[in-house]
Amino acid sequence: MIGASAGLGRALAGVLAEAGHQLVITSRDVTDLDATAADLNLRTDGRVTAVPIDLRDFDPVEYRSRAIAELGGLDALFVTAGYSTQDDRGQVPDDLLQGIVGSNFTGVISLINAFLGDLRSNRAHLVATGSVAAVRARGSNSVYGASKHGLEFYCEAVRHHLSDTQSTVCLYRLGYVKTNLNFGQNLMFSAMEPAAAARQMVKGLGRRQGIVFLPKWWRLVGLALKLVPWPLYRRLDF
Ligand SMILES: NC(=O)c1ccc[n+]([C@@H]2O[C@H](COP(=O)([O-])OP(=O)(O)OC[C@H]3O[C@@H](n4cnc5c(N)ncnc54)[C@H](OP(=O)(O)O)[C@@H]3O)[C@@H](O)[C@H]2O)c1
C-alpha cells in the first residue's frame, strides 16, 4: 500500500487490516507511517509493516525485495500516493515540477514496473489512483493532471500486458475525497469520505474494471467537461 500514512491510503490500510490482511505500508513520513502501522497492529487482526520510501528518489528493486520478503508474495498492489499543490498553475519552478511528476507518475510507474513479474506470475491485483484532473487539461493543476493522464496510459498498458493472466488492473479516476490534498480549498462538488471510497475500492478488488470514476456520477461531469466547446472552455476559470 503506497501512500498509506494519510487520507485515502490510510483508510484503505484500515479496511484491509480490519479484514485481517498482512500489509506493507509506505509513504515518506516515517513518523506518520510508524504511527499508522502501530495503530493498525494494535486495533486489528492485520499484520502491518511500515517501509518508508520517497517516490521521487528510491530504488524500486530494493523496495520490491523488502516488500516481498515481508509478505512472502503479492496479492494486491495499491498505489494511492499522490501530491498536488495550488502552486501548480502556469509556470512552476522546475524542482516543484519534478516533485509532482515523481510523486504522481515516474516514481509510481517505476514502482509498478518493479512488481510486474509478481503481477504476471500470481493472481494479483493492481489498484492505482488517478484523478478527474486528467479528464481535460486546464491551466491549474496542469503538471498534476498531466502526470495522472500519463499514469492512466501506463495502467492501460499494464492491463493489456496482463490480459492473458488472472491478474487485474484498476485505475480509479477519483473525484473529490476529504483529505489533506484538498484541505481548505473551495470545491465545486461534494467530497467523499476516505473510508467510503476505501470500502468501494476493496469491494471492487479483482473485478475487470479498467478505468472507473469514483464516485460514479463524476463520469457525467467528466463527459460534460469533454463536450464543452473550446471557445467556452477557455473562459472557464477552475
Ligand atoms: N483527495 C482528493 O480529492 C483526490 C482527488 C483526485 C485524486 N486523488 C488521488 O488520490 C490519491 C490519494 O490522495 P489523498 O487524497 O489521500 O491525499 P493525501 O491525504 O495527501 O495522502 C497522500 C499520501 O501519499 C503519500 N505521498 C505523497 N508524496 C509521496 C512521495 N513522493 N513518496 C511516497 N509517498 C508519498 C503521502 O505521505 P507522505 O507525505 O508522508 O509521503 C500520503 O500518505 C492520490 O493519488 C491523489 O492524487 C485525490
The ligand as an ORCA input file, in Angstrom:
! r2SCAN-3c Opt
* xyz 0 1
  N      -8.385     13.951     -2.270
  C      -8.889     14.157     -3.460
  O      -9.853     14.929     -3.625
  C      -8.319     13.454     -4.669
  C      -8.903     13.708     -5.924
  C      -8.404     13.063     -7.034
  C      -7.356     12.165     -6.908
  N      -6.801     11.952     -5.684
  C      -5.698     10.984     -5.613
  O      -5.971     10.068     -4.575
  C      -4.748      9.553     -4.040
  C      -4.783      9.671     -2.523
  O      -4.666     11.040     -2.171
  P      -5.233     11.612     -0.799
  O      -6.370     12.467     -1.142
  O      -5.398     10.513      0.159
  O      -4.010     12.564     -0.396
  P      -3.216     12.742      0.969
  O      -4.131     12.695      2.133
  O      -2.370     13.952      0.757
  O      -2.281     11.417      1.016
  C      -1.267     11.233      0.067
  C      -0.382     10.082      0.510
  O       0.665      9.931     -0.454
  C       1.941      9.973      0.228
  N       2.934     10.572     -0.652
  C       2.895     11.792     -1.236
  N       4.014     12.005     -1.949
  C       4.774     10.887     -1.803
  C       6.061     10.514     -2.279
  N       6.813     11.336     -3.035
  N       6.555      9.300     -1.925
  C       5.834      8.460     -1.127
  N       4.610      8.760     -0.652
  C       4.093      9.965     -0.980
  C       1.655     10.812      1.484
  O       2.528     10.561      2.560
  P       3.867     11.421      2.836
  O       3.521     12.852      2.673
  O       4.302     11.016      4.200
  O       4.814     10.931      1.822
  C       0.262     10.297      1.864
  O       0.369      9.080      2.556
  C      -3.633     10.361     -4.717
  O      -3.127      9.621     -5.799
  C      -4.352     11.580     -5.242
  O      -3.688     12.138     -6.356
  C      -7.249     12.560     -4.564
*
